[in-house]
Amino acid sequence: MSEQVKPSNVVDSTEARTLLADVLLVTESMLAFAEKGEWDEVTKMEAERRAFLGEAFAKPISEQEATLIYEALAAMLHMNEELISLLEIAKADVAIKRTDQKRTRSSLTHYLDIESSH
């Protein structure tokens, strides 16, 4: 029985599965941190995720892994959509807080002006 030799420039099946699993785990963690509003952690983990993705796609993937890769990327993209949605909510919240802060500052300034004129 002859064993099929895999070209050295192709990611092997176990390596591809491990890297894609790592990508999905990091993405899930990013989503969990985003849900808690811990955006610094999300940013740190994005760098880690990019490294895993770069490694996963540094070499061609075998045809046998195409379905696995498609499913993993689809799951990651779905989680990315959730992350973007949470980010949009957080950005809107920050804009509201900034507007409220400006109004408060303006009111205080006005009040202090009135107090100092009396």
Protein Blocks (a to p, Z undefined) as FASTA:
>chain_A
ZZddddfkbccfklmmmmmmmmmmmmmmmmmmmmnopaklmmmmmmmmmmmmmmmmmpcc
dfklmmmmmmmmmmmmmmmmmmmmmmmmmmmmmmmmmmmmmmmmmmmmmmmmmmmmZZ
